[in-house]
Amino acid sequence: MSTSERTSTSRRDFLKASSTALAGATLLGALSARSYAAEQNTIKVALIGCGGRGTGAAANALSTKGPTTLWAMADVFDDRLAASRQGLVKQFEKQVDVPSDRQFLGMDAYRKAIDILDPGSVVILATPPAFRPIHLEYAVEKGMHVFMEKSFAVDAPGIRRVLRAGDAATKKNLKIAGGLMSRHYKPLEEAVDKIHNGAIGDVITCWAYREHGPVAFTPKKNGTSDLAHQIRNYSCFTWLNGSFLLDWLIHNLDVSCWVKDAWPVSAQGQGGRQVRTDADQLFDHYSVEYTFADGTRLMAQGRHMAGCWGFFGDVIHGTKGSAVLGEGQLQPRLYRGHKQTAGNVLWQYKGPSFHHYQYEHDLLFDAIRQDRPYNEAERCAKAAMTGILGRMAAESGSQVTWDEALASNLELAPGLDQLTMQSPAPVAPDANGRYPVAMPGITKVL
């Protein structure tokens, strides 16, 4: 694992290493002073998905300026809900008001948690990505503001549901924020702004990387259903997380497209299981070439193998210079020319440290209190669609266009709306306990 990845501030590390309340107060000093007028209105929050991501997001929400209270929690596992609640009570005792009758378990728990909120409350969606479109639709239908963690869908039908829900939210004046926190990282914002203003010339090539050690896998326990086993290991099953390329590399795919100020029009690539032997569906390496409308390229590499070169970030080449930035690179840098050496540094951020996990929630809650338009649904959906497009190309071995991919009706797990914890899992192991894995040249994605 690279030094940049080890030092990257994850939401979980942020919670351990700093006071989120202090961070929130400091960051919000930069927000509009007019927010004081609305601060006396308590905003209720429901947490849907109580794992590490959800718990961290709830802590960020409770650290925003103005009174907030965690009002309801939902998950499919009672141990995760209990652990999340315990940790949040320890940090935010006076803001956590979730008695047993507002703790919900099961596949329909999201509905129960949302139904007891007042319209205009905030719902945090942090379940595995396969369920995001379903939960987002329901939250918007019920008149809730939303923070949704990445990723946002696992297939094109899910993306279209997110886009429709985003449009509905705009019509209802509801706010939606997405967990692509790099978009709100001040050092990166400055770097991208300089690139857009010509600091390294015209962008001609983008490289998005996520190269590190193996994704963890927990063997199935006796008495555990296959569905529960897969959900606990959601990062390892394509129907739940959409692939390593989508769920893990989405930040730097998004950053490259942000730098380019465009979404790709096609992709071709490859991937497979070179060394991974765990009983799951996960490719352990991907390499995808995306093409933009002007003919320039984005190359994405994702690998999780032990003992290999590691790097987490984006490398950008322009006609006059280059850049190293993106998720995993806390100190983005611009360079003269294409040799990224200390002597060639053209610009680097010199401001104070910045907690983008907190800031994305500060922006959402301030928009709610100020009643300003705030809707990241379309951008988040397109970032996820970029990952889905790459997965479709790599796992099929075909060149796939953006329009073909977005129009696809292929669902990785049809009927998720009707799934219960007693249902069979969408994918089943064979007689040897092995799950189906995509086969380039054979697997159909359209």
Stockholm file with secondary structure:
# STOCKHOLM 1.0

chainA/1-446         MSTSERTSTSRRDFLKASSTALAGATLLGALSARSYAAEQNTIKVALIGCGGRGTGAAANALSTKGPTTLWAMADVFDDRLAASRQGLVKQFEKQVDVPSDRQFLGMDAYRKAIDILDPGSVVILATPPAFRPIHLEYAVEKGMHVFMEKSFAVDAPGIRRVLRAGDAATKKNLKIAGGLMSRHYKPLEEAVDKIHNGAIGDVITCWAYREHGPVAFTPKKNGTSDLAHQIRNYSCFTWLNGSFLLDWLIHNLDVSCWVKDAWPVSAQGQGGRQVRTDADQLFDHYSVEYTFADGTRLMAQGRHMAGCWGFFGDVIHGTKGSAVLGEGQLQPRLYRGHKQTAGNVLWQYKGPSFHHYQYEHDLLFDAIRQDRPYNEAERCAKAAMTGILGRMAAESGSQVTWDEALASNLELAPGLDQLTMQSPAPVAPDANGRYPVAMPGITKVL
#=GR chainA/1-446 SS CCHHHHHSCCHHHHHHHSCHHHHHHHHHTTSCGGGGGGTTSCEEEEEECCSHHHHHHHHHHHTSSSCEEEEEEEESCHHHHHHHHHHHHHHCGGGBCCCGGGEEESTTHHHHHHHTSCTTCEEEECSCGGGHHHHHHHHHHTTCEEEECSCCCSSHHHHHHHHHHHHHHHHTTCCEEESCGGGGCHHHHHHHHHHHTTTTCSEEEEEEEEEESCCCCCCCCTTCCHHHHHHHTGGGCHHHHCCHHHHTTHHHHHHHHHHHTSCCSEEEEEEECSSCCSSSCCCSEEEEEEECTTSCEEEEEEEECTTSCCEEEEEEEESSEEEEESTTCSSCEEEESSCCCGGGEEEECCSCCCCHHHHHHHHHHHHHHHTCCCBCHHHHHHHHHHHHHHHHHHHHTSCEEHHHHHHCCCCSSTTGGGCCTTSCCSSCCCTTSCCCCCCTTTCCCC
#=GC SS_cons         CCHHHHHSCCHHHHHHHSCHHHHHHHHHTTSCGGGGGGTTSCEEEEEECCSHHHHHHHHHHHTSSSCEEEEEEEESCHHHHHHHHHHHHHHCGGGBCCCGGGEEESTTHHHHHHHTSCTTCEEEECSCGGGHHHHHHHHHHTTCEEEECSCCCSSHHHHHHHHHHHHHHHHTTCCEEESCGGGGCHHHHHHHHHHHTTTTCSEEEEEEEEEESCCCCCCCCTTCCHHHHHHHTGGGCHHHHCCHHHHTTHHHHHHHHHHHTSCCSEEEEEEECSSCCSSSCCCSEEEEEEECTTSCEEEEEEEECTTSCCEEEEEEEESSEEEEESTTCSSCEEEESSCCCGGGEEEECCSCCCCHHHHHHHHHHHHHHHTCCCBCHHHHHHHHHHHHHHHHHHHHTSCEEHHHHHHCCCCSSTTGGGCCTTSCCSSCCCTTSCCCCCCTTTCCCC
//
